[in-house]
Each structure stands twice: as structure tokens, then as C-alpha cells.
Amino acid sequence: MKNKFLNQFMALLIRELKLKTVFKAYFTLSIIDSVLNALLIFLLIGLGGKSTEGYVSSYFEFILTGIIVQKFLNTCISSPYHAIYSYYMKGLIDIIYLESTNVIILLLPRAFLGLIMGFFDLFLIFSIALLFNIEILYMLSSLLLLLLFFGIIACMGIGLMAASMLYLADARTGSNPVIWIFNLFSTIISGAYYPLEKLPFSIQILGLILPHTYVLDLVRRFSGIIDFAKPYLLIHFHVILSPVLCDFLFLALLCVAYIFLGIILMKISLSRARQEGRISRWI
């Protein structure tokens, strides 16, 4: 069973890679676009910026962590939907069922490929930082990758929820309500680009449902961007644990909750579509 899963995953990943690079001009332009976006980050933030009030480091380092975390976690939210939407539009889901392949397995290679491209963008950011002699390499550590991994697991659960909307909410035009809501929230209320504790109380509460919030808080603490022991999030003031342990605890709870909810909604979605006879048809 394990070998079968691995073989299916690798075959689908190779397929996604070939599809990604089949149009050479488009692929080249996407690489150029990534380079220009990375350069734009440095220009907009002003190559270092000033210190953020109440924070240890510069605004550049503060916002850079927001960009990195956003890039990885939002990829995990959107990739499963775009994968199943692609299979749906090509009329392949019926064939997949006939081959007794788990549909959820089909969604993982697209997400994995998105993470590979995310690491490529991360490499560009650090390369440009070296070019401008900006010391941010301490962010690139095994601990950073571990923290991102926890966030990735939670966001994959949200991604499965988004994929289930293909049938549950008839999200068959390329747009998706779950992706839209979480991408919007993660930009505004996760603390990615502005200190969360400086925002209104109601927004701070909403920020607690996002994996991004805890990953950002942890990455910034371990990178020395914010005070390691100082409480910033609302839960830090109401839970008798250190801020770091509190972040890990709530992030673990979100991982379990979102993965469980995502799998349940996917099963309900596919079961309903099969019963109504619209797995690969517009009805």
C-alpha cells in the first residue's frame, strides 16, 4: 500500500512538472516574474527600513517574514482546489474513480510543486539579500522549515476544505470562497504586514483562527525580530503557558482541526457529487 501511494504520488508529481514546463516561453516568463517580484520586495521596503515601534529589528525583517510565510501557506490553501478543478475541467475524475485512485492523493503533487516554487522564490530573496549585503541569512534554518511545516499541514487541511467547494458550493469557475476568505484574512489579520496587537480587538480575535498568525509569531521570536518572551497575541495573556508553548499548542490544534474538517468535507463533497451524477459534468 505504501509503495502504491508513493508510486502514484511520484507519477503525478512528474506529470505536474512536465505540465509546468511544457510551454517554455511561459515558464521562462514566470521565472523572470519571480525575480522581479523579489527585487520589488527590497525596493518597496527600502532596503532595511526603520525600526518598528516596540520591536527589536527593522521593518524590513518584520515584513519579510510575512512575505515568506504568506507565500508558503497560501500555496497550500489554493493548490488542492486548483488541482481538482483542473481534473474536473478535463473530465478525468470519473477515470480516476475507475482506477480506484484516492482523489485526495491527486491533490498533493500540485501542492508539493507549489512548495518547490516557493523554495525557489525563497532562494531568490536570500540571493538578492546577499547581493545588497543585507544580513537575513539567519532566517534560513532547520527551525524555520519546521515551523513552516506545521503551518503547511494546517493549511493543507484548509486547502482540502477549499477543494470540497468544487461540488458543495459549485465553485466551478476557477474562483473559490474558502481561498478568497483565507487569503484576505491572512493578509489583513494575521500580522503578516502590520503588528497584530496594534489592530482592533475584534480583528485580533479573528486572527487566532489562522495558522499564519502562530507561524509568524514563532518565526519572528526565534529569528530575534520580536522579544522571545514577550506576549503579543491575545491568547498569550489568557493561557498560563509561555508564548512559544502557547503558539505551538494552538498551531497543533489547528493542524488537527483543519485536516479533519478538510478530509470530512472532501468525502461529503465527492459522495454527494457521485450520488447526483455530476462528478465530471456541469449540472
N, C-alpha and C positions, 0 to 999 in steps of 0.2 A: 504493500500500500504506500509506504514511504517513497520507494523508488518510482512508483507510478506518479505520485504527486510531483516529485522533483522533475521527472521527465516531461510532464505536462507543463510545468512552470517554465522550464528552460526552453522548450519548443515555442511557447507563446512569447517568451521574452525575446528570443531571436527574431520571431515574426515582427514584434513591435519595433525592434531595432532596424530591421530591413525597411519597414514602412516609414520610419522616421527619416531614413537616409536615401530613400528611393528617388526623391526629387532633389538632385544635387544643388541646384540653384537656391531652392527654398531653404534647404538645410544650411547652406553657407550663409545666407542672409540671417537666419536665426542665430547663428554663432556671432555674426557681426553685431546683431542687435543686443546680444548678451554683453558683449564687450562695451558697447556704447552705454548701455544701462548701468554697468558697473562704474564707468567713468563719470556718468551723470551723478551717481551717488556721492562721489567725492567732491564734485563741483558744487552741488546743492548744499552740502553740509559745510562747505567752506574749508575743507582740508584741516579739520580738527575742531573748529568752533570754540566757543567759550564754555566755561564750566556750567553745568546745570545746577540751579539753585537746590541746595540740600543733598547734592550727590557728590561722589568722590571724584569722578573723572569728567571728561569733556562730553559735550552734547554729541559729538561725532561718535564716540564709543557707545553712548546710550542708544542712539538711533540705529547704529549699525547692527547691534544685536537684534533690534526689532525687525530689520530687513531680513536678516539671516533666518530667524525663527519663522517669520511670516512665509518666506519662500518655501521652506520645507513643509511646514504644517498645512498650508493651504493647498499645496500639491497633493497631499494625501486626502484632503477633503474632496477635491474636484476630480481626481484621476479615476476612481471607480465608476462614477457616473459617466464620464466621457467614454470609458471602455465599454460599458454595457450599452450606451447609446449608439456607439459605432457598430457593435454586433447586431443591435436591433435594426438599424437602418440598412444593414447589408443582408438582413433576413437569415442570420446564422444561428440564432438561439435555438430554433427547432432542431437543427442538425446537431448542436451541442448536446441537447437532451437525448437525442437518439444514440449518441456515442457514450451516454452515461457519464458525462463530464460534469463535475460540480461547477455551476455557473459562478460561484463566488471565487473559485480558483482563477477564472478568466480575468477577474478584475485586478489581481495582484501584480502581474507583469507590467501593466500600464503605470501603476503607482510606483513600482520599483524603477522603471525607466525615468519617471519624473524625478525621483530622488537622485538618480545618476546625473541628470542635467542640473539638479540643484547643487550637487557637489562640484560640478564644473563651474557654475556661477560663483560658488564659494571660493574656488581656486583663483578665479579671475579677480575677485575682490582682494584677496590676500596678495596676489601678484602686483596689483596696482598699488596697494599699500606699501609694498617693498619698494616700488618704483619711486614713490614720493617720500620714502623714508619715514613712514608712519608705523609706530610700534603697536600693532594689534595682533601679532602672531600668537600671543599667549592665549587668545581665544581658541586657537586650533589645538584642541587637546582631546584625549580619550573621554574626559569627563563631559566636554561639550557634546560629543557624539552620543554619550549615554543619555544625557538629558534630552537631546533631540529624539532619541529612540523612544523614550517614554511618551513624549508628545506625539510621535508618529503613530504609535499604537492607538492612542485615544482618537486621533484624527482619522485613522483608517475606519474606526467604528462610525464616526460621523460621515465618512465617505460612503460606507455601506448604506447608511440612512438616506443619503442623497441619491444613491443608485436605485434604491427602492421606489423613489418618487417617479421613476420612469413609468410605472404602472399605477401606483397608488394615487398620484396627483396628475397623471397624464402629462408628465414633463418630457414631451417628445418633440420639442422644437429646438433643443440644444441649450435651453435655459433651465435653471433648477432653483426652486425656492430655498432649499436647505443650503446650497452652496452660496447663494446670494446673501442669506441672513448671516451665516457664519463668517464669510469673508468681510462683510460690512462690520460686524461686531468686532472681529479680530483686529480690524484697522482702527476702530474708534475706542473700544472699551477694554482692550487687553493690556494697555500700557506700552504698546509697540513703539509709538512715536511721541507720546506725552506721558509724564508721570501719572499713574492711575490715581494715586492718593490725592492729587490736586483737582480731580474731577468731582462732579456732584455725587452725593451718597448713593442715589438710585443707580447711577452708571457703574459705580464700584461694585454694587451687588451683582449686577448682570455680568460683570467681568469675571466673577467667580465660577461661571459655568463653562468657561473657555479653557482648554488645555494650554493655549498660548500664554495665558496670564501667569501660570505657575512655572512654565518652562522659562519664560523671560525673567521672572524674578530669580530663579535659581541660577541661570546663566550669568546674570549680572552680579549676583552675590559672589559666585566662585571666580568670576573674572576680575573682581575688585572694583567694578563700576559703581556699585552701591555698597553701603555698610553691611558686612556679613551678618551681623546680629540684630540690626535694627528692624523693627516691624514696619511694613509698608501696606500690605493688603489688609482688608477688613478682618479676615479670619485670624490674622496674626494677633489681633487684640482680644479675641474671644476664645481661643484654643490654648490650653495650658501645655504648649509644646514650643520648641524653638521655631523660628520662621522657616528654617530649612526643612526640619522634620514635618512641619505642617504642610509645606508645599509638596513634599514627596507623598504624604498621606493622601491629600486631596487629588493629586495627579493620578495616583494609583486607583483611587475610587472612580475617577472619570474614565480611566482606561477600561475598567471592568464594566462600568455602566454603559458607555458608548459602544463598546464591542458587542455586548449582549444585546442592546437595543438594535444595533445595526443588523446583526445576524437575524434576529426575530423579524424585523421589518422586511428584510430581503426575502425570507421564506414566505411571509404572508403575501408579499408583492408577487412573487413568481407563482405561488399556488393560486392566487386569485386570477392572474393572467391566463394560466393554463385552464382553469375552470371556465373562464369566459371565452376561451379560444382566440386570444389576441396576443400570444407570445411574440409573433412577428408580423402582426397586421395592425393597420390603423382602423380601429373601431370606436 
